[in-house]
Amino acid sequence: MTDDADSRSAADVVEEAWRFLLGDAQDLIDPETARVASAQPRLRRLFPQVSHGVIYFSGCTGLPAAHVGGQVRPRGADGLFLVRGPKGVGVLGRTRTPEEAFELVVANLPEECGPAVLGGADRV
């Protein structure tokens, strides 16, 4: 007999994570930020993760994560969103709107970055 989790596709796991962020994660991330991120088709195919209000994206559904594109930090005291590179390395820019922030993340995705795969970074 196959475990129910084993029978789900990567797309199902990714969609479930997005549903959570868009519905029940108000304590983790600003709902507007989650909504804007989910509107980006290339990001919507990746596995979203949130830590301390920072949203980032993985090319896989498990751990360790395969960080791609970058991460967006909540609006700072200066009113700007800080966009850092994958794993928080380097600054990609500061933007006035969440739309600009996620456009910057998408612009920094590797060209071959496809939909997330099941498993950890060793599967990417």
WOJO-V984836 format. One record per run of one state. SS is the DSSP state (helix for helix, strand for strand, loop for the rest). FROM is the first residue (numbers start at 1). TO is the last residue. If there is no record, write none. Layout:
SS&FROM&TO  SS&FROM&TO
//
This chain:
loop&1&3  helix&4&7  loop&8&9  helix&10&23  loop&24&30  helix&31&38  loop&39&40  helix&41&44  loop&45&46  strand&47&51  loop&52&53  strand&54&58  loop&59&59  strand&60&60  loop&61&66  strand&67&72  loop&73&80  strand&81&84  loop&85&85  helix&86&88  loop&89&90  strand&91&95  loop&96&97  helix&98&107  loop&108&116  strand&117&117  loop&118&120  helix&121&123  loop&124&124
//
